[in-house]
């Protein structure tokens, strides 16, 4: 059986590349066609408008992230949580990831005005918070996490990491001056130190953040961020990172 990507996958990869290169506001169907080596007429055959294609792209990266998260469901809970946190970390010199996150941030601003985009963003948010909640529940059951308000803690972790990513991409130059390793790393380390470590029961050990990040780089299919990255970036992202 051939491992060659399908036409739909090639188009989605083209959207990903085009968003990195052009951003959301200036993106055209021609840009996407050029990136995936398909004709503009072929894109319009499958998708009537740019909005249809971008909604399909959001659906694709969220679904892709759901599969990647499910693939790691049997891994130890502490390891899964550290890897989830590590997925949000990217260095200031990772310009491709930064460009994609900026494009997604532009796309997210359409949520209040576009119901279809809002529905996919809400699905991504539920996936992120649900992933952390599942990890916490599994960890409590396994005896490696203390009893905690699962939903509240999951919401706090996701909001903290998402906020750090947004700050790094919107204040890129200032953040580079302040944080050599990137603001996302600083916040990820603080999240481990101030939120995750206090959750550990006696005898439970916290894997090193760098170890988790390296594992993600070697195995992009293990990523968890539906909103941010696509697997090609890991890099999601960059998958769903990216989703995020």
C-alpha positions as CSV (number, residue, x, y, z in Angstrom):
1,X,0.0,0.0,0.0
2,X,1.3,3.4,-0.9
3,X,2.2,5.9,1.8
4,X,1.9,8.8,-0.6
5,X,-0.3,11.6,0.8
6,X,-3.8,11.9,-0.6
7,X,-4.9,14.9,-2.6
8,X,-6.8,16.2,0.5
9,X,-3.7,15.8,2.7
10,X,-1.6,17.7,0.1
11,X,-4.1,20.5,0.1
12,X,-4.1,20.7,3.9
13,X,-0.3,20.8,3.8
14,X,-0.6,23.6,1.2
15,X,-2.8,25.6,3.5
16,X,-0.3,25.1,6.3
17,X,2.6,26.3,4.2
18,X,0.6,29.2,2.7
19,X,-0.5,30.4,6.2
20,X,3.1,30.5,7.3
21,X,4.2,32.3,4.2
22,X,1.3,34.8,3.8
23,X,-0.6,35.0,7.1
24,X,-4.4,34.8,7.2
25,X,-5.5,38.3,6.1
26,X,-3.6,38.3,2.8
27,X,-4.0,34.6,2.0
28,X,-5.6,33.8,-1.3
29,X,-6.7,30.5,-3.0
30,X,-3.9,31.1,-5.5
31,X,-1.3,31.1,-2.7
32,X,-2.6,27.8,-1.4
33,X,-2.7,26.3,-4.9
34,X,0.9,27.3,-5.4
35,X,2.0,25.8,-2.1
36,X,0.4,22.4,-2.8
37,X,1.1,22.3,-6.6
38,X,-2.6,22.1,-7.3
39,X,-4.6,24.3,-9.7
40,X,-6.8,27.0,-8.3
41,X,-9.7,25.5,-10.2
42,X,-9.1,22.1,-8.4
43,X,-9.3,23.9,-5.1
44,X,-12.5,25.6,-6.0
45,X,-13.9,22.2,-7.2
46,X,-13.5,20.9,-3.6
47,X,-14.0,24.2,-1.7
48,X,-16.3,27.0,-2.9
49,X,-14.5,29.7,-0.9
50,X,-11.4,30.4,1.1
51,X,-13.5,30.2,4.3
52,X,-14.7,26.7,3.4
53,X,-11.0,25.6,2.9
54,X,-9.8,27.2,6.2
55,X,-12.7,25.7,8.1
56,X,-11.8,22.3,6.6
57,X,-8.2,22.9,7.6
58,X,-9.2,23.6,11.2
59,X,-11.3,20.4,11.2
60,X,-8.2,18.6,9.9
61,X,-5.7,19.7,12.4
62,X,-8.1,19.1,15.3
63,X,-8.9,15.6,14.1
64,X,-5.2,15.0,13.5
65,X,-4.5,16.1,17.1
66,X,-7.2,13.8,18.5
67,X,-5.5,10.8,16.8
68,X,-2.0,11.8,18.1
69,X,-3.3,12.3,21.6
70,X,-5.1,8.9,21.5
71,X,-1.8,7.3,20.4
72,X,-0.2,8.3,23.7
73,X,-3.1,7.5,26.0
74,X,-1.4,4.5,27.6
75,X,1.8,6.4,28.4
76,X,2.5,7.3,32.1
77,X,0.3,10.3,33.2
78,X,3.2,12.4,34.5
79,X,5.1,11.9,31.2
80,X,2.0,12.8,29.2
81,X,1.5,16.0,31.2
82,X,5.1,17.2,30.8
83,X,5.0,16.5,27.1
84,X,1.7,18.4,26.8
85,X,3.4,21.4,28.4
86,X,6.5,21.0,26.3
87,X,4.4,21.1,23.1
88,X,3.7,24.8,23.7
89,X,7.4,25.6,23.9
90,X,9.2,27.1,20.9
91,X,12.4,29.1,20.7
92,X,12.4,32.7,19.4
93,X,14.4,31.6,16.4
94,X,11.8,29.0,15.3
95,X,10.4,31.5,12.8
96,X,8.3,29.0,10.8
97,X,6.4,28.0,14.0
98,X,6.1,31.6,14.9
99,X,4.7,32.6,11.5
100,X,2.1,29.8,11.7
101,X,1.0,30.8,15.2
102,X,0.6,34.4,14.1
103,X,-1.6,33.2,11.2
104,X,-3.7,31.1,13.6
105,X,-4.0,34.1,15.9
106,X,-5.4,36.1,13.0
107,X,-7.8,33.3,12.3
108,X,-8.9,33.1,15.9
109,X,-10.0,36.7,15.8
110,X,-12.7,35.7,13.3
111,X,-14.3,33.5,15.9
112,X,-16.7,36.1,17.3
113,X,-18.0,36.9,13.8
114,X,-17.9,33.5,12.1
115,X,-19.9,30.6,13.6
116,X,-18.2,27.9,11.6
117,X,-14.7,29.1,12.7
118,X,-15.9,29.6,16.2
119,X,-17.2,26.0,16.4
120,X,-13.8,24.6,15.4
121,X,-12.0,26.8,17.8
122,X,-14.3,25.7,20.6
123,X,-13.7,22.1,19.6
124,X,-10.0,22.7,19.8
125,X,-10.3,24.3,23.3
126,X,-12.4,21.4,24.5
127,X,-9.7,19.0,23.2
128,X,-6.9,20.8,25.0
129,X,-8.7,21.1,28.4
130,X,-10.1,17.6,28.0
131,X,-6.7,16.2,27.4
132,X,-5.2,17.7,30.5
133,X,-8.3,16.7,32.5
134,X,-7.9,13.1,31.3
135,X,-4.2,13.1,32.2
136,X,-5.0,14.4,35.7
137,X,-7.7,11.9,36.3
138,X,-5.5,9.0,35.1
139,X,-2.7,10.3,37.4
140,X,-5.0,10.5,40.4
141,X,-6.2,7.0,39.7
142,X,-2.6,5.7,39.3
143,X,-1.6,7.4,42.6
144,X,1.0,9.7,41.1
145,X,-1.1,12.9,41.4
146,X,-2.8,14.2,44.6
147,X,-6.6,14.8,44.6
148,X,-7.3,18.1,42.9
149,X,-10.2,19.9,41.1
150,X,-9.5,18.4,37.7
151,X,-11.5,20.8,35.5
152,X,-10.2,23.9,37.3
153,X,-6.6,22.8,37.1
154,X,-6.9,21.8,33.5
155,X,-8.3,25.2,32.6
156,X,-5.6,27.0,34.5
157,X,-2.8,25.0,32.8
158,X,-4.2,25.5,29.3
159,X,-4.9,29.2,29.8
160,X,-1.4,29.7,31.2
161,X,0.4,28.0,28.2
162,X,-1.9,29.6,25.6
163,X,-1.3,33.0,27.1
164,X,2.4,32.5,27.1
165,X,2.4,31.5,23.4
166,X,0.2,34.5,22.5
167,X,2.6,36.9,24.3
168,X,5.7,35.5,22.6
169,X,4.3,35.8,19.1
170,X,2.7,39.2,19.6
171,X,5.7,40.8,21.4
172,X,8.3,38.9,19.6
173,X,11.1,41.5,19.6
174,X,10.6,42.5,23.2
175,X,10.4,38.9,24.3
176,X,13.6,38.0,22.5
177,X,15.4,40.8,24.5
178,X,13.9,39.7,27.8
179,X,14.1,35.9,27.4
180,X,16.9,34.3,25.5
181,X,15.1,30.9,25.5
182,X,11.7,32.3,24.8
183,X,8.8,33.3,27.0
184,X,7.0,30.0,26.4
185,X,9.9,28.0,27.9
186,X,10.0,30.3,30.9
187,X,6.3,29.9,31.6
188,X,6.4,26.1,30.9
189,X,9.1,25.7,33.5
190,X,7.2,27.8,36.0
191,X,4.0,25.7,35.3
192,X,6.0,22.6,36.1
193,X,7.5,24.1,39.2
194,X,4.4,25.8,40.6
195,X,1.5,23.7,39.4
196,X,2.6,20.2,38.5
197,X,5.3,19.5,41.1
198,X,2.9,20.2,44.0
199,X,0.5,17.7,42.5
200,X,3.0,14.8,42.7
201,X,2.6,12.2,45.3
202,X,5.6,11.0,47.3
203,X,7.9,9.0,45.1
204,X,6.5,10.3,41.8
205,X,9.2,11.9,39.6
206,X,8.9,14.7,37.1
207,X,10.7,14.1,33.8
208,X,12.9,16.9,32.6
209,X,11.2,19.4,30.2
210,X,14.0,19.1,27.7
211,X,13.6,15.4,27.6
212,X,9.9,15.7,26.8
213,X,10.5,18.3,24.1
214,X,13.2,16.2,22.5
215,X,10.8,13.2,22.5
216,X,8.2,15.4,20.7
217,X,10.8,16.5,18.1
218,X,11.7,12.9,17.4
219,X,8.1,11.7,17.4
220,X,5.8,14.5,16.0
221,X,2.8,12.1,16.1
222,X,2.9,12.5,19.9
223,X,2.0,16.1,19.9
224,X,-1.0,17.4,21.6
225,X,-1.7,21.0,20.6
226,X,-4.6,21.1,18.3
227,X,-4.7,24.8,17.9
228,X,-1.1,25.4,17.3
229,X,1.1,23.0,15.5
230,X,1.1,20.8,12.5
231,X,3.1,17.5,12.7
232,X,5.5,18.7,10.1
233,X,6.8,21.3,12.5
234,X,7.7,19.2,15.3
235,X,7.1,20.4,14.6
236,X,2.3,22.2,16.4
237,X,0.8,24.3,16.6
238,X,3.3,22.4,13.6
239,X,-0.1,20.1,14.3
240,X,-3.1,20.8,16.1
241,X,0.7,22.7,17.8
242,X,-0.3,22.1,16.5
243,X,-3.7,22.3,17.3
244,X,-2.3,24.5,20.7
